[in-house]
Amino acid sequence: MMKRNISMVLTGLTLALLATSCKKDKVPSIDDYPLNYEIPKIAVTNDIPVGAYVYDPASALIGDEVKWTRITEKYDVSTGKIGPYVQPELGRYEVKPTPVGAEKLKQIVEWAKMAKIDFLITPAVKENANALFPGNLNGNDSLIVNMFAEHNFSIPSIGMGDMKYAISVDIQNFCAGLLNTALLEAAAPTVINVNGQNITITREQRLYNFLKRISMYFSDQTYYHYQGRPVLVFIGPDKLYTENSKKVYDNIRQVIKEQTGKDVYIVARQSQWTPSARFEYFFNQGKVDAVTMDNMCNVGGGATGWDRTYLLSRLINENYKLNKDYLSKNFGIDFVPSVSPAYTGYINASGDYSSPTVRKKESDFRERCNVAKMNLGNNRMVFVESMNNWQWDSQIEPTKVDYGDGYGTKYLDIVREEFKVK
């Protein structure tokens, strides 16, 4: 009887173990998680063209003591101080069309050459709405572009040499007041007084004249051309509300062709973490040549933003794959991946911790560079955000190595090592 009971107990234990084993086999594993993969290191066999945004950092470095403090103060999470804790190698400076501004920009150009960046993207230029062509480019913006173009003979050269530049256009600024209920074609005309005579010009014609004026720079030896086509970057093109975006973009191309004899290569920069499908009636149907993204390290606020930080490189990769495929299959539009070393909203917003800070880390930046290489378009090109956007800590510009978390020229070196043949 005892043997029979022991046998029954052993049989029960065996069945229980088998049942437990079966249950364990059905438990989800981290190995099954679709985002649980390594970003491979992509070897570069041919140099990849790289452009980098240049900004005027005066607001963060000179104009606001609070911002300067948040950039330079000691990093201390316990007291809510989460700035980069660095000092720019160039100190507190601004990019202005002055001898001092030229001196600072000259050093930025030399650093870009060190990183083997192919072209610098100018601060976004704006229209002068109160003047007719060719005086319809914002005066200060035109002077800054003249520095890149080496047209400013009253101030020292910034030493462009073999370095090229491309203009970015503040389309969002031009489109102030336009909405889906207030389209470009129906916008109120502008009356401009010229020598006592009132001249009326439509908002649509202002747009064409604005871009016609910008295209006059395309003949510069220092202007960047991709496969013979001058590159133009549109900032905020999702604000260009039109009845027919294809017609508008066709007209833009036509006026530039008539002015320069060249076919322009238009790159539209859309907001980060936004599906390109959202802009079907804007630059997609307008058939820009390529789409790029704003700083993807700006992950947004709330739970979504915090979630993105845990697998950031993988999520950027998935986002790029999705948008690149959508643009290509539906509109024949190419894709230009962007890379950034960091992002923080802390410098600009007191006590705002809803948007996570993505701090600089060499391995993370290299990983994001490899994500960019995995998502190159048919026309290979990468944009770096940024050379010197200190307002958001997205700069690769060198910092003082003997101060705080200074990193010297590290991020210049990474750009060169990741996108150029060694």
C-alpha positions as CSV (number, residue, x, y, z in Angstrom):
1,M,0.0,0.0,0.0
2,M,2.8,2.3,0.9
3,K,4.7,1.6,-2.4
4,R,1.5,2.4,-4.2
5,N,1.1,5.8,-2.5
6,I,4.7,6.6,-3.1
7,S,4.3,5.8,-6.8
8,M,1.2,8.0,-7.0
9,V,3.1,10.9,-5.4
10,L,6.0,10.6,-7.8
11,T,3.6,10.4,-10.7
12,G,1.9,13.6,-9.5
13,L,5.2,15.4,-9.1
14,T,6.2,14.4,-12.6
15,L,3.0,15.7,-14.1
16,A,3.3,18.9,-12.1
17,L,6.8,19.4,-13.3
18,L,5.8,18.7,-16.9
19,A,2.9,21.2,-16.6
20,T,5.2,23.8,-15.1
21,S,7.7,23.2,-17.9
22,C,5.0,23.7,-20.5
23,K,3.9,26.9,-18.9
24,K,7.4,28.3,-18.8
25,D,7.8,27.5,-22.5
26,K,4.8,29.7,-23.3
27,V,6.0,32.7,-21.3
28,P,7.1,35.6,-23.6
29,S,10.8,36.1,-23.7
30,I,12.8,39.3,-24.2
31,D,14.3,37.5,-27.1
32,D,11.0,37.7,-28.8
33,Y,10.6,41.5,-28.4
34,P,10.8,43.1,-31.9
35,L,13.0,46.0,-30.7
36,N,15.5,43.8,-28.9
37,Y,18.2,44.0,-31.5
38,E,21.7,45.4,-31.9
39,I,22.4,48.3,-34.2
40,P,25.1,47.0,-36.5
41,K,28.3,48.9,-37.2
42,I,28.2,49.9,-40.8
43,A,31.5,50.1,-42.6
44,V,31.9,53.1,-44.9
45,T,33.5,52.1,-48.3
46,N,32.7,55.5,-50.0
47,D,32.6,58.9,-48.3
48,I,29.0,59.9,-47.4
49,P,28.2,63.6,-48.1
50,V,27.5,65.4,-44.8
51,G,25.8,68.7,-44.1
52,A,25.7,70.4,-40.7
53,Y,23.4,73.2,-39.5
54,V,24.9,76.4,-38.3
55,Y,23.0,78.7,-35.9
56,D,23.5,82.1,-34.3
57,P,23.9,81.0,-30.6
58,A,23.6,84.5,-29.2
59,S,20.3,83.8,-27.4
60,A,21.8,81.1,-25.3
61,L,25.4,82.3,-25.0
62,I,25.0,86.1,-24.7
63,G,21.4,87.2,-24.5
64,D,20.3,85.4,-21.4
65,E,22.3,84.9,-18.2
66,V,19.9,82.2,-17.0
67,K,20.6,80.1,-20.2
68,W,24.3,80.6,-19.9
69,T,24.2,79.4,-16.3
70,R,22.2,76.3,-17.2
71,I,24.8,75.4,-19.8
72,T,27.7,75.9,-17.5
73,E,26.5,75.0,-14.0
74,K,27.5,71.7,-12.4
75,Y,25.3,68.7,-13.4
76,D,23.3,67.7,-10.3
77,V,20.1,65.7,-10.7
78,S,19.3,65.9,-7.0
79,T,18.8,69.7,-7.4
80,G,17.3,69.6,-10.8
81,K,20.3,70.9,-12.6
82,I,20.5,68.8,-15.8
83,G,22.3,71.1,-18.2
84,P,25.4,69.9,-20.2
85,Y,27.9,71.4,-17.7
86,V,30.4,72.6,-20.3
87,Q,31.8,75.8,-21.8
88,P,32.2,76.5,-25.5
89,E,35.8,76.6,-26.7
90,L,34.8,79.9,-28.4
91,G,33.4,81.3,-25.2
92,R,30.3,83.5,-25.3
93,Y,29.9,84.5,-29.0
94,E,27.4,85.3,-31.7
95,V,27.4,84.7,-35.5
96,K,27.0,88.2,-36.9
97,P,28.3,90.0,-40.0
98,T,31.0,91.8,-38.0
99,P,34.8,91.3,-37.8
100,V,34.4,89.5,-34.5
101,G,31.5,87.4,-35.9
102,A,33.7,86.5,-38.9
103,E,36.5,85.4,-36.6
104,K,34.2,83.0,-34.7
105,L,32.6,81.7,-37.9
106,K,36.0,81.1,-39.4
107,Q,36.9,78.8,-36.5
108,I,33.6,76.9,-36.9
109,V,34.5,76.4,-40.6
110,E,37.9,75.1,-39.6
111,W,36.3,72.6,-37.2
112,A,33.8,71.5,-39.9
113,K,36.8,70.8,-42.1
114,M,38.4,68.8,-39.3
115,A,35.2,66.7,-39.2
116,K,35.3,66.4,-43.0
117,I,31.8,67.9,-43.3
118,D,31.1,68.7,-46.9
119,F,28.8,71.7,-46.5
120,L,27.4,74.0,-43.8
121,I,23.7,74.9,-43.8
122,T,23.2,78.5,-43.0
123,P,20.9,79.9,-40.3
124,A,17.4,80.0,-41.8
125,V,16.9,83.1,-44.0
126,K,13.7,85.2,-44.0
127,E,11.9,87.4,-46.4
128,N,11.8,91.2,-46.3
129,A,8.1,91.5,-47.0
130,N,8.3,95.3,-47.5
131,A,10.6,95.3,-50.5
132,L,10.4,94.1,-54.1
133,F,12.8,91.7,-55.8
134,P,15.9,91.8,-55.5
135,G,15.7,93.7,-52.2
136,N,13.3,91.2,-50.6
137,L,15.8,89.2,-48.5
138,N,16.0,90.1,-44.8
139,G,19.0,92.5,-44.6
140,N,20.8,90.8,-41.7
141,D,20.2,87.4,-43.1
142,S,21.6,88.4,-46.4
143,L,24.8,89.7,-44.7
144,I,25.3,86.4,-42.9
145,V,24.8,84.4,-46.1
146,N,27.3,86.8,-47.7
147,M,29.9,85.6,-45.1
148,F,29.5,82.0,-46.3
149,A,29.6,83.2,-49.9
150,E,32.7,85.3,-49.2
151,H,30.9,88.4,-50.5
152,N,31.5,90.5,-47.4
153,F,34.6,92.5,-48.4
154,S,34.3,94.9,-45.5
155,I,35.0,92.2,-43.0
156,P,37.6,89.4,-42.9
157,S,37.2,86.3,-44.9
158,I,35.9,83.2,-43.0
159,G,38.2,81.0,-45.0
160,M,35.7,78.8,-46.7
161,G,38.3,77.4,-49.1
162,D,37.0,74.0,-50.2
163,M,34.1,74.1,-47.7
164,K,30.7,74.6,-49.3
165,Y,27.5,76.0,-47.9
166,A,23.7,75.6,-48.6
167,I,20.9,78.0,-47.6
168,S,18.1,77.0,-45.3
169,V,14.9,79.0,-45.8
170,D,12.5,79.9,-43.0
171,I,9.3,78.9,-44.8
172,Q,7.4,79.0,-41.5
173,N,8.2,82.6,-41.1
174,F,7.0,83.5,-44.6
175,C,3.7,81.5,-44.0
176,A,2.6,83.5,-40.9
177,G,-1.2,83.7,-41.0
178,L,-1.7,80.9,-43.5
179,L,-4.1,78.1,-42.5
180,N,-6.2,75.4,-44.1
181,T,-8.9,78.1,-44.1
182,A,-6.5,80.8,-45.3
183,L,-4.6,79.5,-48.2
184,L,-1.6,81.0,-50.0
185,E,-3.5,81.8,-53.2
186,A,-6.3,83.6,-51.4
187,A,-4.1,85.6,-49.0
188,A,-4.4,89.3,-49.0
189,P,-2.0,91.1,-51.4
190,T,0.8,93.3,-50.1
191,V,1.1,97.0,-51.1
192,I,4.7,98.2,-51.4
193,N,5.5,101.9,-51.9
194,V,8.3,102.4,-54.3
195,N,9.3,106.0,-55.0
196,G,5.9,107.2,-54.1
197,Q,4.1,104.6,-56.2
198,N,2.0,101.9,-54.6
199,I,2.7,98.4,-56.2
200,T,0.5,95.5,-55.3
201,I,1.9,92.0,-55.2
202,T,0.2,88.8,-54.2
203,R,1.4,86.6,-51.4
204,E,2.0,83.8,-53.9
205,Q,4.2,86.0,-56.1
206,R,6.1,87.1,-53.0
207,L,7.0,83.5,-52.4
208,Y,8.4,83.0,-55.9
209,N,10.3,86.3,-55.8
210,F,11.7,85.4,-52.3
211,L,13.1,82.1,-53.6
212,K,14.2,83.7,-56.9
213,R,16.3,86.1,-54.8
214,I,17.9,83.3,-52.8
215,S,18.8,81.4,-56.0
216,M,21.1,84.2,-57.0
217,Y,23.6,82.7,-54.6
218,F,23.6,79.4,-56.5
219,S,26.4,80.7,-58.8
220,D,28.9,81.0,-55.9
221,Q,31.8,78.7,-56.1
222,T,31.2,77.9,-52.5
223,Y,27.6,76.9,-52.9
224,Y,26.9,73.2,-52.4
225,H,25.6,71.2,-55.4
226,Y,24.6,67.6,-55.3
227,Q,25.0,65.9,-58.6
228,G,25.1,69.4,-60.3
229,R,22.0,70.6,-58.5
230,P,22.1,73.4,-55.8
231,V,20.7,72.2,-52.5
232,L,18.1,74.2,-50.7
233,V,16.7,73.3,-47.3
234,F,13.1,74.3,-46.3
235,I,12.5,74.8,-42.6
236,G,8.8,74.5,-41.6
237,P,7.4,73.5,-45.1
238,D,4.4,72.0,-43.3
239,K,3.1,75.5,-42.9
240,L,2.8,76.2,-46.6
241,Y,-1.0,75.9,-47.0
242,T,-1.9,75.9,-50.6
243,E,-4.7,75.0,-53.0
244,N,-2.3,72.9,-55.0
245,S,1.1,72.2,-53.6
246,K,2.3,70.5,-56.8
247,K,1.6,73.7,-58.8
248,V,3.4,75.9,-56.2
249,Y,6.5,73.7,-56.1
250,D,6.5,73.5,-59.9
251,N,6.4,77.3,-60.0
252,I,9.2,77.5,-57.5
253,R,11.4,75.3,-59.6
254,Q,10.5,77.2,-62.7
255,V,11.4,80.7,-61.4
256,I,14.7,79.3,-60.0
257,K,15.5,77.6,-63.4
258,E,14.7,80.9,-65.2
259,Q,17.0,82.8,-62.9
260,T,19.9,80.4,-62.7
261,G,19.6,77.9,-65.4
262,K,19.8,75.2,-62.7
263,D,17.4,72.5,-61.4
264,V,17.2,73.0,-57.6
265,Y,17.4,70.1,-55.1
266,I,14.8,70.9,-52.4
267,V,15.1,69.1,-49.0
268,A,12.1,69.6,-46.7
269,R,12.8,69.4,-43.0
270,Q,9.8,68.0,-41.2
271,S,9.2,67.9,-37.4
272,Q,10.7,65.0,-35.5
273,W,8.6,61.9,-34.6
274,T,5.9,62.8,-37.1
275,P,4.8,60.4,-39.8
276,S,5.5,61.8,-43.3
277,A,2.0,60.7,-44.4
278,R,0.7,63.7,-42.4
279,F,2.1,66.1,-45.0
280,E,0.6,64.6,-48.1
281,Y,-1.0,67.9,-49.2
282,F,2.1,69.9,-48.4
283,F,5.6,68.9,-49.6
284,N,4.7,65.3,-50.5
285,Q,2.3,66.2,-53.4
286,G,4.6,69.2,-54.0
287,K,7.2,66.6,-54.8
288,V,10.3,67.9,-53.0
289,D,13.4,66.0,-53.8
290,A,14.0,64.7,-50.3
291,V,12.7,64.8,-46.7
292,T,14.8,65.1,-43.6
293,M,13.9,65.1,-39.9
294,D,14.4,67.7,-37.2
295,N,16.4,66.6,-34.1
296,M,15.2,63.1,-33.2
297,C,16.8,63.4,-29.8
298,N,14.0,65.8,-29.0
299,V,11.7,62.8,-28.1
300,G,8.7,64.9,-27.0
301,G,7.0,65.2,-23.6
302,G,4.9,62.9,-21.4
303,A,5.0,59.2,-21.3
304,T,5.7,58.9,-25.0
305,G,8.9,60.9,-24.7
306,W,10.2,59.0,-21.7
307,D,9.4,55.6,-23.4
308,R,11.4,56.6,-26.5
309,T,14.6,57.2,-24.4
310,Y,14.9,53.5,-23.4
311,L,15.4,52.2,-27.0
312,L,16.1,55.5,-28.7
313,S,18.4,54.3,-31.5
314,R,16.1,51.4,-32.4
315,L,13.0,53.6,-32.4
316,I,14.8,56.2,-34.6
317,N,15.7,53.3,-37.0
318,E,12.1,52.1,-37.1
319,N,10.8,55.6,-37.7
320,Y,13.3,56.2,-40.5
321,K,12.5,52.9,-42.2
322,L,8.8,53.6,-42.1
323,N,9.0,57.2,-43.4
324,K,11.7,56.4,-46.0
325,D,9.6,53.6,-47.4
326,Y,6.4,55.6,-47.4
327,L,7.9,58.6,-49.2
328,S,9.7,56.5,-51.8
329,K,6.7,54.2,-52.7
330,N,4.0,56.8,-52.7
331,F,5.7,59.9,-54.0
332,G,9.1,59.0,-55.3
333,I,10.7,61.3,-52.7
334,D,14.1,60.5,-51.3
335,F,15.2,60.5,-47.6
336,V,18.0,62.3,-45.8
337,P,18.6,60.9,-42.3
338,S,19.7,63.3,-39.6
339,V,21.9,62.7,-36.6
340,S,22.3,64.5,-33.3
341,P,24.5,63.9,-30.3
342,A,22.0,65.3,-27.7
343,Y,19.0,67.4,-26.7
344,T,17.7,69.1,-23.7
345,G,14.8,71.5,-23.0
346,Y,16.2,72.5,-19.6
347,I,18.3,75.4,-20.9
348,N,15.2,77.2,-22.2
349,A,12.4,76.2,-19.8
350,S,12.7,76.6,-16.0
351,G,11.3,73.6,-14.1
352,D,10.1,71.9,-17.3
353,Y,11.0,68.2,-16.9
354,S,8.2,66.7,-19.0
355,S,10.6,66.3,-22.0
356,P,13.5,64.0,-21.2
357,T,17.1,65.2,-21.6
358,V,19.2,63.1,-23.9
359,R,22.8,63.7,-22.8
360,K,25.9,63.4,-24.9
361,K,27.4,60.0,-24.9
362,E,30.0,58.8,-27.4
363,S,28.6,55.3,-27.9
364,D,25.1,56.5,-28.3
365,F,26.0,59.1,-30.9
366,R,28.0,56.5,-32.8
367,E,25.0,54.2,-32.7
368,R,22.7,56.9,-34.1
369,C,25.3,57.5,-36.9
370,N,25.0,53.9,-37.8
371,V,21.2,54.2,-37.8
372,A,21.7,57.0,-40.4
373,K,23.9,54.8,-42.5
374,M,21.3,52.1,-42.4
375,N,18.7,54.5,-43.8
376,L,20.5,56.4,-46.5
377,G,18.4,57.5,-49.4
378,N,19.1,56.7,-53.1
379,N,21.0,60.0,-53.1
380,R,23.3,59.4,-50.2
381,M,23.5,62.3,-47.8
382,V,23.3,62.9,-44.0
383,F,22.5,66.1,-42.0
384,V,24.1,66.8,-38.6
385,E,22.1,68.7,-36.0
386,S,24.2,70.7,-35.3
387,M,27.5,72.5,-35.4
388,N,26.6,75.0,-32.7
389,N,22.9,74.9,-31.5
390,W,23.8,75.6,-27.9
391,Q,20.2,76.5,-27.1
392,W,19.3,72.8,-27.2
393,D,22.8,71.3,-26.5
394,S,22.7,69.6,-29.9
395,Q,26.1,71.0,-30.9
396,I,29.2,69.0,-32.0
397,E,31.3,72.2,-31.6
398,P,34.2,71.7,-29.3
399,T,34.1,72.5,-25.6
400,K,36.9,73.3,-23.1
401,V,38.3,70.0,-22.0
402,D,39.4,71.3,-18.6
403,Y,35.9,72.4,-17.6
404,G,33.1,70.2,-16.2
405,D,32.1,67.5,-18.7
406,G,34.0,69.0,-21.5
407,Y,34.6,66.7,-24.5
408,G,37.0,68.7,-26.7
409,T,36.8,67.7,-30.4
410,K,35.3,64.3,-29.7
411,Y,32.1,64.7,-31.6
412,L,33.9,66.2,-34.6
413,D,36.1,63.1,-34.7
414,I,33.0,60.8,-34.5
415,V,31.4,62.5,-37.5
416,R,34.6,62.1,-39.5
417,E,35.2,58.5,-38.4
418,E,31.6,57.4,-39.0
419,F,30.9,58.9,-42.4
420,K,34.2,59.0,-44.2
421,V,36.5,56.3,-45.4
422,K,39.4,56.0,-42.9
